[in-house]
Amino acid sequence: MMKMTATQQQGNPVTRFVKTVIGIVRNVSAELTGAGEAMARTNRFPQPRPQAGVAQAEQAHPAGKVLTGV
């Protein structure tokens, strides 16, 4: 009978590898699901865009004035 030390793991290495990969995929899937749900919550009630005042719009784009490079 073989005695197991603290550093040895029990079981087939291929089985341990497959279980590790499945665990990683589950964790990534859970993260992506959580992120998708968070994005859905923020998109449920979109905030209206702030409206610029008429005075600000006129300052930004003065009508009828042409800039010349003099």
N, C-alpha and C positions, 0 to 999 in steps of 0.2 A: 504494500500500500504506500502511495506517494503522499508525502506531507506537503501542504501548501504553505508558502511563505506569504508575508504581507504584500510583496510586490507582484506575485503571480495572480492572474485572474482566471476564474473558472469558466469553462465552456470553450466552444469552438471559436477561433479568431474570426472566421468569416461571419458567423452569427452575430458576434459582438459588433463587427463593422457594420453589418446591415442594420442592426438595432440603433447604432449611433447615427447613421445616415437618416433613418426614419425619424429619429428624435429631432435632428436638425431641421428636417423638412417640416415637421409639425410646428416647431418654434417659429420658423420663418413664415409659415402660413398663418399662424396666430397673430404675428406682428402685422402682416399685410391686411388681415381681416380687421384688426383694430384700427389701422390707419384709414382703411376704406370707410369704416363706420364713423370715424371722426370727421372725415371730409364730407360725408353725407349729412352729418349734423350741422356743419357750418354752412352748407349749401341750402339747407331747409328754409332758412329765413334770411335771404340775402339783404344786406343793408343797401339803402339807396345811395347813389353817388351824390356827393355834395355838389350843389348847384352854385356856379359862380354868379355873383351879382352882376347887374347890368353895367355898373361903373367899372368893375374889374374887367369885364369883357371888352369894354371900350378902351381901357388903358392898354390891354394886351394887344388888341387889334384895332388900331385907329382907322376908321373908314375914310377913304378918299385921300389919304396921305401916302405919298410915294417917297421912299428913302432914296437919296442919290448919294453917290460916293464922291463928294466934292472935297 
